[in-house]
Amino acid sequence: MTVVQVPVAAPTRMGAAEAEAVREAINRVVSSDWWILGDEVARFEAAFAQYVGAAAAVGVANGTDALTLAMLGLGLERGDSILVPANDGGYAALAALRVGLIPQPMDVDAATGLVGIAQVKSAWKACQARALVITHLHGRVTPLDDIDRWRKNHGLLLIEDCAQAHGLRVEGRHVGGVGEAATFSFYPTKNLGAVGDGGAVTFAHDLTAAERVRRLRQYGWGAPYEIEIEHGFNSRLDALQAAVLGARLPFLDARNERRQQIGSRLREAASASGLRSYAAEGVFHHFVVLSEQRNELREFLSAHGVSTAIHYPAAVGDMPGLGSLPSTPVASAHSRMTLSLPCFPEMTQAEVDHVESALRAWGAAHD
């Protein structure tokens, strides 16, 4: 008998009202004369800045470009060192290398899988970096109070990578407002996803840096076709993606609530099955369990109709394409244990029940 798999993500699934809003947005853009930047992008930038509580948002082509442009917009220069998470899939390190910065990986706390103040201090001693990137990974908040005090005392700039944290709030405040800049990805499987690629850089206060990024995303132009500032490139948000994102933004909080409901169910099932999970309070971009028997667990779940993914299979120091970076033993160990299970808002109740049952079956088989 063929086993029907529960997908690990299904970005094409939407509620009826959201789907209709997206169709209307697409039709509006296709019928217009402006498909790159323009009023659609400006409207989304204003709406998204208001949603996250920022002074400005700048739409760009994707999340990695957002990181790169944030680094450039804040004035980091070739040869500067920057602290990056070791377990974020390599995106911050890659963005740094693109503009001649020197990434220094930060290891993670063994209990939480997140960067903490101890890991920041340890990495900084090796390179005296000018800036650091903190990622709110898997939709969980990385506590920033201690890190923020320390980095200000040592003159480091802070970029918050919120690519997996749309709608994540701490005491009513959206993440991304502690650092000088924050970055977002709108890849289709994100909590707020486009129908292609897209990204944004937000600034809590610095309108000068925001304007610099606006120019850098379009070749470094001042007037059209006149390159006035260095290091510009082509990273513009399409009007189509901006319109879709603007249409979907009003639905984000309700979709995150559904993620939280599903995540709570899965967390209980994982715990009952003897599996450790990363999931705590948050917006459940991923539901991640850790197991030293990951490959066996993945095969077991697949056989029981549950698709999975690995976020992420290697720490940055273990990726040869990033050059010779220092090792981070805790992040490397976690990368061999993490497994992401389905946790998206359009899962049917039957699918949630099915994933929960598969987890409990694993626990029963390994009791």
N, C-alpha and C positions, 0 to 999 in steps of 0.2 A: 504494500500500500504506500502511495506517495504521501510524504509528510509535508503539510503546508507550513512554510516558515513564517514566523512573525518577524517582519523586517526590523532591522536595528534603527532605521529612520525611514520616513516616508514624506518627503517635502511636498509632494503633489497633493497630499490630503489637506483639505481645508473645510471648515464649516461653510454652510451655504451662504451666509451673509458675507463672510470674508472672501469667498471665491467670487461672488458677484462684484464686490468692491475692487478686487484685483482685475477682473475682466473689464470693468469700466475704466480703470486707470490705464490699462494697456490700450484699449480702443482710443482713449483720449490722446495718448502720445502718438500712436500710429497715424492718427488723422491730423496731427499738427505738423508744423514746418520746422520743429526744433527737437532733435533727437540726442544732442550732446549738451550737457550743462543746461543753461536756460532757467525758465521760471519753475519748472517742475523740481529741479535740483534745489533751487533757492528755497522753495516752499518746504521741501523735506528737511533741509538743513535747519530752518527755523523751528519746525515742529520737533525735530529730534533734539536740538539744543534745549528747548523748553522741557522736553520729557526727561532728559538726564540732568537738568539743572545747570547747564553750561552757558557761558556767555556767547559762545560761537561753536558751530559745527561746520566742518569742511568735508564735503563728499569726495571720495577718491575711488579708484578702480577696484581695490581689494584690501583685505586686512593687512597683508604684508607691506603693501605700499603705504598704508596708514602708519605703520611703525616706522618705516624709512623716512617718511615725510615729517613725522613728529620729531625724530632725531635731528633732521636738518632744520626744521622750523625753530627748534630751541637753541640752535647755534652750535651744536656739537661739530667738531672739526676732525678731519682725517688724522688718524694717529691717537685720538682720544680713546680711553678705555671705557667700557660700559658693562655693568653687571647685568646678566641675563639669567632667566630661570633655566635650569638644566633639564626640566621635564615638560617643556611646553611644545614639543614637536620640532624645535629648532627654528621657529619663526623669528623670534627676536634676534637670535644670533645671525641668521641669514640677512635680516634687514640691516644689522650693524655692518656686516662685511660688505654689503653692497655699496656703502658710502665711506669705506675706508676706516671704520671704527674697529676697535679690538674688543671682541666679546670675551668676558670672563664669566664662566658659568657659576651659578650659585647652587649648591646642593639643597636638598629639602629635608624637612623634619621627618623623622621616621614614623611618627605617630599620625601626622596629618597629611603628609605628602605635599605640603606647601612650604614655600620659602618663609623663614622666620628671621628674627633679628640676629640670631647667632650665625645663621648661614650668610646673611648680608655682611656682617663684620668680618667673617673669615675670608670671604671672597675679596673684599675691599683691601685687606692687608696685602694681598698678592699683587695689586695693580694700581691702587689709588685712583679709582675710576672717577669720572666726572658726572656720571649719571647711572641710573639703574632702571630696569624694567621689572615691574611686578605684574604677574598674570593672575587674574581671578579664574583659576582653572576649573573646568567642568561645571561652571555655574556656582562655585563656592567662593565666598569672600576670603581673601587673604587679609588677616588683621594687620592694620597699617599704623596703629598709634605709635608703637615703639620704633618701628622702622622710620616713620615720618619724622619723629623727634631727632633720631640719630642722624638721618641723612641731611636734615637742615643744619644741624650743628657742624657737619663736615662738608657742606657746600655742594651736595649732589642734587642734580635734577632728577625728578621722578616722573616716569611714564607708566601709567596704568594700562595694561592690556586687558580690555574688557570684551574681547572677541567672543567669549563664551558666557557673558554675564549680562546680556540685555535684560533690563528690568530688575536687576539685583540691587536691593536697597539695604542699607544698614541704618537703623533708627530713623527711617524715613528719607534718608539721603541716598541717591543713586551712586553706585561706585563710579569712580572716574573723576571725582571732584577734589581729591586730596593732592594729586600730583599736578605738575605744570601742564601736562597734556594727558589725554586718554585716547585709546584707539579701539576701533570696532571693526569687525568683519560682518558682512551680510551674505556670506556663502549660504546657499539654499537650505542647509540643515541647521543653521544657527537658530537661536530662539526667535530672532527677527531676521528672516531670510528673504533674499531677492529671488527672482526667477533666472538669475545668472550670478555674476559676481558683483561685489561692491564693498565699499568700506567707508570709514569716516574717522577724522581726527577731531576731538573736541577739546576746548580750552575753557577752564573754569573762569579765568579772569583775563588772560593775556590776548587782547585783540590784535596787538602788533604781530605776535607769533602766528595767529590765525590768518592774518592777511599775507604773511610771508608764505604760508603753506598754500594759500589760494593761488599765489603766483607760481610756486614751485610745481604744483600739480599740472600746470599748463606751460611747460618749457622754461619757466622763469621769465615769462613775458611781463613787460610793463604795459605798453600799448601792444595791440595785436601784431604778431610777427616780429616783435623787437625784444630780443632776449636781454634782460637787464640785470638779472641776478644769477649767480652760478648754481650749478647742480640741479637745475630744473629737469623734469622729464614729463612724459605724457601719462597722466594718471587721473583721468577725468571720470566722474560718475555719469553713466548714461541717464538720460531723462527717463527712459523706460523703467530702469531699476529704481530710480528715485520715486517715480509715481507708484510703483508697486509697494515699495517700502512705506510710503506715506499712507497708502490704503490699508496696509497690514498693521501699522503702529497702534491704532486704537484697540486692536484685538490682543495685543501682546500680554497685558496683565492677566487677562482671563486664561490665555493659553499657558502662562507660567503657573497659574493656580492649579491647572490640570496636571502639569508636570509634577508639581509638588505632591498632589494626591497620589499619583502613580508611584513616584519615588518613595513615599512613605510606605506604601504597600510592599514594594520590592525590598526596601531596607529591612522590614520585619521578616520577610521570607528569607533573605540572605543571612540574617543573624540566626534565625532558627535552624538554618542549614549549616552553620559553622563557618560561614564565609564573612570575611571582613569587608566592609564597604567604605568608600570615601564619602558617600553621601551624608550630609548633615542638613542644616538649614541652607537654603539657596534656591536657585531656579532650575536645577537639574538639567543642565545642558547635556551632560552624560550621567548615566548611573553606572558607577565603576565599582567592581568588586576586585579583591586581590586574593590570589591563590597561588601557592607554590606548585599546584597541579593545573596551571592555566590551560595548557594544551588539552589535557584530558577533560577538563571542565568544558572547554569550548566544543570539543567533539561530542560530549554528552548532551549539551544544550542543543546543538545542531540536530542531533538524532531525535531530540524531543521537539523539534520544530521551532527553535529559538535562534535567530541570527544574532551575531555578536560582532564587535570590532575591537581593535586594540589601540587605545589612545594613552600612551604612544609606545612603540616597540623599542625605542632606543633613547638614551639620554644624549644630550648634545655632544658630550665628550666622546661618545661612541659612534659618531657619524663621520665617516672619512671625508665627506664632501664639505664639511665645515672647517677642515684643516686640523691642526694638532691643538686641541683644546684640553685643558686639565680635566681629569676624571672626577666624577662625583659619585662615590660608591653607593650612597643611599638611593639617589635617583636611578642609578643603573639597576639596583636590585628591584626597585618598584617597577621598572619598565619590563621586567621579566615576569611580573605577577598580575598586571592590570588587565582587566577585561571589561568592556562596555556592553551593557545589555540594553534592549529596547526601552526607551523612556521618552516618548514624544506625545504631545497633547491629543493627537487624533487617534491614538490607540483605542480600539474598541474594548469594552469591558471584558469580552471573551478573550481578547489577546492579553490583557493584563492578568486575568485569571490563569491563562495558559503559561505565561512566563513565571508567575508565582508558583504554580504547580511543578514546573520543571526544576525550579530551585529547590523546592522541598523534596523532590524525588532525588536530586543529587545528595542532599543531606541524609536522606534515608539510606541511600546506597553506600554512604561513606561514614555511617555512624560508628 
